């Protein structure tokens, strides 16, 4: 590996574009202004990635007591840690100076950031490591990863230094203990989001229901709900644009408003219209939520629904051993005010049929070749596992996607609601065995 210190990089020449530098600095300052520490770390990394042309940006928090580094961005669970002085980031923190590694090789911190295997190390070329220094204290390390063969000019180096200095000030101004309290704050946010999910799926005679939520980061923009009401079983799958704390709040807001609407006796159509119009007022212009909201009538085996831009969604027909794809019926929630609601669609559930409400995070799971898991593999996994309990079918889908990705981390949240109408024989057996409320069939697994 070839390591280059800041002294050998050289100073910026007269050709530096001051306008670009000022624009980048202004954009970063605006992004960091008024944010909490965790958000500031993510904003700093993204701004540095965009303005310096890096393909990945990482930010490590340094424990000022023992020098240990903990990865903040990109989020991993559990977050990777580096002992004092370990890896490129550790050496940068120990020396307190910027380092340019022109060939990252098998550096341990780069492996942690990119979750790549030894066969893909060549995809990471140069790594620029910059200390976030406030006074004489190194608070963290910003790392910018570039593709192999990337050249460096003084402009890029200077801009990265300016952004690192701005980020150090943001972390310092958040308070002396802010960086070290981020993990506990994240845990609180995660616990709040998980508390809004069903603690157990409703027991519905003749049906098997299962729900699963797996955020891509510490908090996700996906959510689901399943509530037994006098009018039927309400089912909800939502996906707010983006992932992280902001979209998570939007998803929770929609879920909360819908629950209040149904407590007040609103119909499915009225609840959808009022919640949509409120979110159209509340959400920024570039934000919205795709959602599937429905009532399952277990007596008539019908599902009346609005599919607000959510998809693809799958209905497995056991009688024909085939899959149908449910198309959106209306716009995503929060895009615009609605005076009238489009007519709700209805589907019928035959014996053995499976309604698979799955967010796009599973379909879009990618492997090393950047190929997607895709609807076809999802459909085939459901067809093969049609006779399994829905809890087991869910795990098989997740394992199949993990196997396909071969170590590449999920880039988006993954949420599933699986609803199977039991065949008459299975339904009678299930009824005979059941002597009380159904135990929990929901797992909120954090990824």
C-alpha positions in Angstrom: 0.0 0.0 0.0 1.2 3.5 -0.8 0.6 6.1 1.9 1.0 9.8 1.2 1.1 12.4 4.0 -0.5 15.9 3.7 2.9 17.5 3.3 3.6 15.7 0.0 0.2 16.5 -1.6 1.0 20.1 -2.3 -0.9 23.3 -1.9 -3.8 24.4 -4.0 -2.8 26.3 -7.1 -4.3 29.5 -8.4 -6.7 27.5 -10.6 -8.8 26.6 -7.6 -12.5 27.5 -8.3 -13.5 29.7 -5.4 -17.1 29.6 -6.4 -17.3 25.8 -6.2 -15.5 25.8 -2.9 -17.9 28.4 -1.4 -20.9 26.6 -2.8 -19.8 23.4 -1.2 -19.1 25.0 2.1 -22.4 26.8 2.1 -24.3 23.7 1.3 -22.6 21.8 4.1 -23.1 24.5 6.6 -26.9 24.6 5.8 -27.0 20.8 6.0 -25.3 20.7 9.4 -27.1 23.7 10.9 -29.7 22.8 13.5 -29.2 19.1 13.2 -28.5 16.7 16.1 -25.2 14.9 16.2 -26.3 11.8 14.5 -27.9 13.7 11.6 -24.9 16.0 11.4 -22.6 13.0 10.9 -24.7 11.6 8.1 -25.1 15.1 6.5 -21.4 15.7 6.6 -20.5 12.4 5.0 -23.1 12.8 2.2 -22.0 16.4 1.5 -18.3 15.3 1.4 -19.1 12.4 -0.9 -21.1 14.6 -3.3 -18.7 17.5 -3.5 -15.5 15.6 -3.8 -16.6 12.9 -6.2 -16.1 9.9 -3.8 -18.1 6.8 -4.3 -18.4 6.2 -0.6 -18.0 8.4 2.5 -17.5 7.1 6.0 -17.4 8.8 9.4 -15.8 7.3 12.5 -16.4 8.6 16.1 -13.2 8.6 18.3 -13.4 7.8 22.0 -11.2 10.4 23.5 -10.5 8.2 26.5 -9.0 5.1 24.8 -8.7 6.2 21.2 -11.1 3.5 19.9 -13.0 4.3 16.7 -16.6 3.4 16.1 -18.2 3.6 12.6 -21.2 6.1 12.5 -21.7 6.4 8.8 -22.6 4.2 6.9 -24.7 2.7 9.7 -24.0 -0.9 10.6 -25.6 -3.0 13.4 -23.5 -3.6 15.4 -21.2 -0.8 14.3 -17.7 -1.9 13.5 -14.9 -0.8 15.9 -11.2 -0.2 15.5 -8.6 -0.3 18.2 -6.5 2.8 18.7 -4.0 3.1 15.8 -5.6 0.3 13.8 -6.3 0.6 10.0 -6.0 3.8 8.0 -8.5 5.6 10.2 -6.6 4.7 13.3 -3.3 5.9 11.9 -4.9 9.1 10.8 -6.3 9.7 14.3 -3.0 8.9 16.0 -1.1 11.3 13.9 -3.8 14.0 13.7 -2.9 14.6 10.0 -4.7 13.9 6.7 -3.5 10.7 4.9 -4.0 9.7 1.3 -3.8 6.0 0.6 -3.5 5.5 -3.2 -4.1 1.7 -2.9 -6.3 0.7 0.0 -5.6 -3.0 -0.5 -7.1 -5.0 2.3 -7.2 -2.2 4.9 -9.4 -3.4 7.8 -11.4 -0.2 8.1 -12.3 -0.1 4.4 -13.6 -3.7 4.6 -15.8 -2.6 7.5 -17.1 0.4 5.6 -17.9 -1.3 2.3 -18.7 -4.8 3.6 -16.9 -6.2 0.5 -15.2 -9.5 0.4 -11.5 -10.1 -0.6 -12.5 -10.8 -4.1 -13.9 -7.3 -4.5 -11.1 -5.3 -2.8 -10.0 -4.0 -6.2 -13.1 -1.9 -6.4 -11.7 0.4 -3.8 -8.7 2.4 -4.9 -7.6 5.6 -3.1 -8.8 6.5 0.4 -8.5 10.0 1.8 -8.6 10.0 5.6 -9.1 13.3 7.4 -9.1 14.0 11.2 -12.0 16.0 12.6 -10.1 18.1 15.0 -11.5 20.7 17.5 -8.6 22.5 19.3 -6.0 19.7 19.8 -8.6 16.9 20.2 -9.4 14.4 17.4 -13.2 13.8 17.6 -13.4 11.5 14.6 -12.2 10.6 11.2 -13.8 11.3 7.8 -12.9 8.8 5.1 -13.5 9.3 1.3 -13.2 6.2 -0.9 -12.6 6.5 -4.6 -12.6 4.0 -7.5 -9.3 2.4 -8.6 -7.2 4.7 -10.8 -8.8 7.9 -9.5 -6.3 10.8 -9.7 -6.2 13.6 -7.1 -5.9 17.3 -7.7 -5.2 20.0 -5.0 -8.8 21.3 -5.4 -10.3 18.1 -4.2 -7.9 17.8 -1.3 -8.5 21.4 -0.1 -12.2 21.0 -0.4 -12.1 17.8 1.7 -10.1 19.6 4.3 -12.6 22.5 4.5 -15.5 20.1 4.9 -13.7 18.1 7.6 -13.0 21.3 9.5 -16.6 22.3 9.3 -17.7 18.9 10.5 -15.4 19.1 13.5 -16.9 22.3 14.5 -20.4 20.9 14.2 -19.5 17.9 16.4 -17.7 20.2 18.9 -20.6 22.6 19.1 -23.1 19.8 19.8 -21.5 19.5 23.3 -18.5 17.7 24.9 -20.4 14.5 25.3 -22.5 14.6 22.2 -20.5 12.2 20.1 -20.4 9.6 22.9 -24.2 9.8 23.6 -25.1 9.2 19.9 -25.5 5.4 20.3 -27.9 5.7 23.3 -29.9 8.4 21.4 -30.1 6.0 18.4 -31.3 3.2 20.6 -34.1 5.4 21.9 -35.2 6.3 18.4 -35.1 2.6 17.4 -37.1 1.6 20.4 -39.8 4.3 19.7 -40.2 3.1 16.1 -40.4 -0.6 17.2 -43.0 0.3 19.8 -45.4 1.4 17.0 -45.3 -2.0 15.3 -47.9 -4.6 16.3 -46.7 -6.6 19.4 -48.6 -9.6 17.9 -50.5 -10.3 14.8 -54.3 -10.6 15.2 -55.7 -14.1 15.5 -58.1 -14.5 12.5 -59.9 -17.8 12.2 -59.1 -19.6 9.0 -56.0 -17.4 8.4 -52.3 -17.3 9.1 -50.7 -13.8 9.4 -47.1 -12.8 9.9 -45.3 -9.5 9.9 -41.6 -8.5 9.7 -39.7 -5.3 9.7 -36.0 -4.9 9.0 -34.6 -1.3 8.6 -31.6 -0.7 6.5 -30.2 1.8 9.0 -30.9 2.5 12.7 -34.5 3.6 11.8 -36.4 2.9 8.6 -38.9 4.6 6.4 -41.0 1.4 6.2 -43.7 0.4 8.6 -46.6 -2.0 8.9 -49.7 -2.5 10.9 -52.4 -5.2 11.5 -55.4 -4.4 13.7 -58.6 -6.3 14.3 -61.6 -3.9 14.1 -65.3 -4.5 14.0 -65.3 -3.8 10.3 -62.5 -6.4 9.6 -58.8 -6.8 9.9 -57.0 -3.6 8.9 -53.7 -4.2 7.1 -51.2 -1.4 6.3 -47.8 -1.5 4.6 -46.1 1.9 4.2 -42.8 3.1 2.7 -41.8 6.7 3.1 -39.2 8.1 0.6 -35.7 7.6 1.9 -34.6 5.7 5.0 -33.4 6.9 8.4 -35.0 9.0 11.1 -36.8 11.5 8.9 -38.8 9.0 6.8 -39.3 6.9 10.0 -41.1 9.9 11.5 -43.3 10.3 8.4 -44.3 6.6 8.4 -45.1 6.7 12.1 -47.2 9.9 11.6 -49.3 8.2 8.9 -49.8 5.0 11.0 -50.8 7.1 14.1 -53.3 9.2 12.1 -54.9 6.1 10.6 -55.3 4.4 14.0 -57.0 7.6 15.4 -59.3 7.8 12.3 -60.5 4.2 12.8 -61.0 4.7 16.5 -63.3 7.6 15.6 -65.2 5.3 13.2 -63.9 6.5 9.9 -64.3 4.3 6.8 -61.4 3.1 4.8 -62.1 5.7 2.1 -62.5 8.6 4.5 -59.4 7.7 6.5 -57.3 7.5 3.4 -58.5 10.8 2.1 -58.1 12.8 5.4 -54.7 11.3 6.2 -53.5 11.9 2.6 -54.6 15.5 2.7 -53.0 16.1 6.1 -49.7 14.6 4.9 -49.9 16.6 1.7 -49.9 19.7 3.9 -47.2 18.4 6.4 -44.6 16.8 4.2 -42.0 18.7 2.1 -42.7 18.9 -1.6 -40.2 16.1 -2.5 -41.5 13.7 0.1 -44.4 11.2 0.0 -45.4 7.7 1.3 -46.3 4.7 -0.8 -48.9 2.6 1.0 -51.2 -0.4 0.8 -54.2 -0.1 3.2 -56.9 -2.6 3.3 -59.7 -4.4 5.2 -59.7 -8.2 5.2 -63.2 -9.6 5.8 -62.6 -13.2 7.1 -66.3 -14.1 6.6 -66.5 -13.3 2.9 -62.7 -13.8 2.3 -62.6 -10.5 0.5 -59.9 -7.8 0.7 -61.0 -4.2 0.0 -58.0 -1.9 -0.6 -56.3 1.2 -1.8 -52.9 0.7 -3.2 -51.3 4.2 -3.1 -48.3 3.8 -5.4 -47.1 0.7 -3.5 -45.7 -2.2 -5.4 -45.0 -4.7 -6.6 -47.4 -6.7 -4.4 -48.2 -10.3 -5.0 -51.2 -12.6 -4.7 -50.4 -16.3 -5.0 -53.4 -18.3 -6.3 -53.1 -21.8 -4.9 -55.9 -23.2 -7.1 -54.0 -22.3 -10.2 -50.5 -22.4 -8.8 -49.7 -19.0 -10.2 -48.9 -15.4 -9.0 -50.9 -12.3 -9.7 -49.4 -8.8 -9.3 -51.4 -6.1 -7.7 -51.2 -2.7 -9.4 -51.4 0.7 -7.7 -54.9 2.2 -7.7 -54.0 5.7 -6.8 -51.2 8.2 -6.1 -48.7 7.9 -3.2 -49.9 9.4 0.0 -49.1 13.0 0.5 -48.5 13.9 -3.2 -51.5 16.1 -3.5 -54.9 17.0 -2.0 -57.7 14.7 -2.9 -61.3 16.0 -3.1 -62.6 12.5 -4.0 -61.0 9.2 -3.3 -60.7 6.7 -6.2 -63.0 3.7 -5.8 -61.4 1.0 -3.6 -60.5 -2.3 -5.4 -61.5 -5.7 -4.1 -59.8 -9.1 -4.3 -61.1 -12.5 -3.2 -58.9 -15.0 -1.2 -59.4 -18.6 -2.2 -58.3 -21.5 0.0 -54.5 -21.7 0.2 -54.1 -18.2 -1.4 -51.3 -16.0 -0.1 -51.4 -12.2 -0.1 -47.8 -11.0 0.1 -47.3 -7.4 1.0 -43.6 -6.8 0.6 -41.7 -3.5 0.4 -39.3 -2.8 -2.5 -36.3 -3.3 -0.3 -36.5 -7.1 -0.8 -37.2 -7.0 -4.5 -34.3 -4.5 -5.0 -31.7 -6.4 -2.9 -28.6 -6.5 -5.1 -25.5 -8.8 -5.4 -21.9 -8.1 -6.4 -22.9 -7.9 -10.1 -25.5 -5.2 -9.2 -28.3 -7.6 -10.2 -31.6 -7.4 -8.3 -33.3 -10.2 -6.4 -36.4 -9.2 -8.3 -40.1 -10.2 -8.4 -39.4 -13.5 -10.2 -37.3 -14.9 -7.4 -39.8 -13.6 -4.8 -42.7 -15.3 -6.6 -40.8 -18.6 -7.0 -39.9 -18.7 -3.3 -43.5 -18.1 -2.3 -44.8 -20.7 -4.8 -42.3 -23.3 -3.4 -43.1 -22.5 0.2 -46.9 -22.1 -0.2 -47.7 -24.9 2.3 -45.3 -23.5 5.1 -46.5 -21.5 8.1 -46.1 -17.8 7.1 -43.4 -17.3 9.8 -41.3 -19.9 8.1 -42.0 -18.7 4.6 -40.9 -15.2 5.7 -37.6 -16.5 6.9 -37.1 -18.5 3.7 -37.6 -15.3 1.7 -35.1 -13.4 3.8 -32.5 -16.2 3.6 -33.0 -16.5 -0.1 -32.3 -12.7 -0.5 -29.3 -12.9 1.8 -27.9 -15.8 -0.2 -28.5 -14.0 -3.5 -26.7 -10.8 -2.2 -23.7 -12.9 -1.0 -22.6 -10.5 1.7 -23.7 -7.2 0.1 -25.7 -5.3 2.7 -29.3 -4.3 2.1 -29.5 -0.7 0.9 -33.2 -0.2 1.8 -35.7 -1.3 4.5 -37.4 -4.7 4.1 -40.9 -5.1 5.4 -43.3 -8.0 4.9 -46.9 -8.9 5.7 -47.9 -12.4 4.7 -51.5 -13.4 4.8 -52.6 -17.0 3.9 -56.2 -18.2 3.8 -55.9 -21.7 5.2 -57.4 -24.7 3.3 -60.6 -25.9 5.0 -58.9 -28.9 6.6 -56.0 -26.9 8.0 -58.4 -24.3 9.3 -60.4 -26.9 11.2 -57.2 -28.3 12.7 -56.0 -24.8 13.7 -59.4 -24.0 15.3 -59.3 -27.2 17.3 -55.8 -26.5 18.6 -56.4 -22.9 19.4 -57.7 -22.3 23.0 -56.7 -18.6 23.4 -55.2 -15.5 21.8 -52.5 -16.2 19.1 -49.0 -15.7 20.3 -46.8 -13.1 18.7 -46.1 -13.6 15.1 -44.1 -10.5 14.5 -40.4 -9.9 14.6 -38.9 -6.4 14.4 -35.4 -7.4 13.3 -32.9 -4.5 12.9 -30.4 -4.8 10.2 
